[in-house]
Amino acid sequence: MKRTKFKREISIITVAVVICIILLYFSRKHDRQTEENLLNVGIETTGTITKKSYVSDEGHGYYYIWYSFPAGDSILNGYQMLDGEPDHQTAIVGRKYKVRYLPGDPAKSRLFLDEIILE
């Protein structure tokens, strides 16, 4: 009886792990597709970093930037997680950078820290 219950619990855990792996795979595939679309068909504009932050969660640190950019007749806001502290130090609030956004979904955008816009 105990052995059957144990096998059932292991089966449930295994199924849950497999589902998580599948969801993670498709999530990353979607992110890669969005990144490709931004590079291939994204509209280029100039964005300005408006805020930087560092968030610590259970021993892990995450660096973020927020930026604004014009898209058509609107000014939109975006944010993105940075690769680490060096990028966070490179990003300067108030400085202008290249931004690309998707024409059909301007909320999907990316700021390019390595492409500063000098005016």
N, C-alpha and C positions, 0 to 999 in steps of 0.2 A: 504494500500500500504506500509506504513512504517513498519507495523507489519510483513508483509511477508518478507521484506528485512532484518529485524532484525532476524527473524527465520532462514533465509538462512545463515546469517553471523554466528549465533550460531552453525548451523549445520556444516559449514566449519571449524570453530574452534574446534568443538568436533571431527571431523574426523582427523584433524591435530594432536590433542593431542593423540588420539588412535594410530595413525601411529607412533608417537614418542615413545609411551610406548612399542609398539611391537618391534620397532627397538632396543630400549634399552634392552629389554628382550633377544633378540637373540644375541646382542653384548655381554652381560654378560654371556650368556650360552656358547658362543664361547670362551670367556676368561677362564671360568671354565674348559672347555674341554682341552684347551691348557695347563692349569696348571696341570690337571690330567695326560696328556700325558708326560709332563716334568718329573713328579714324577715317572711314571710307565715305560716309555720307553726311557726317556732322557738319553743322554750320559753324564757322569760326567767328569768334568775336573777342572782345576784351573784357576781362573780369577783374574785379578788385577784391583783394582779401579784406574781409571786414572783422574777422575774429580768429584767434587761435586758442586751442585748449588742450589740456592733458588730463586724461581720466585714468585713475588707477582702480583696478578691480581685482581683488584677490591675488595680488602679487604681479599682475600683468598691467602694463601701461599702454595706453592708446593715445595717439596724437591726431588731432583733427584741425581742419581749417574750414571756415565759412567764407563764402564769397558771393558777390552780386555781379550780375551781368545783364546786358540788354538782349532781349529776344523779341524781335518784332517791335511792337509798340509797348512792351512791358519790360519792367526790371524784375528779374527773377533772382532768387537766392538758392545757392547750392552749398553742399558741404561734402567733404570727403575725408576718409581716414588716410593718414600718411604712413609711409613705410617705416618711419622711426624718427628718433630725435634729430639726426642730421637734416632731414627734410623739414622738420618743425622749426629748426633754427634758421634754415634758408628762407622760409616763408616770412614775408614782412607785411604786416597789416598796413593797408593803404597803397601798397604797390600793385601795379597792373600786370596781369599775366594773360597769356592766350587761354581761351576757354573754347571748348567745342560742345555743342548740344545737338540733340536729335531734332530734326525739323517737325516731325509728327508728335514728339513728346519732349518739349524743351526742359522738363523737369529732370530728364536724364542728361547730365552734363559732366564734364571733367575739366579741371583747371590743370594746366601744365606748368609746374614750378620751374622747369628748365627753360621756359620760353617767356622771358620778361619782356614787357612792352615798354619801350622808352618813348616818351613824348616830349 
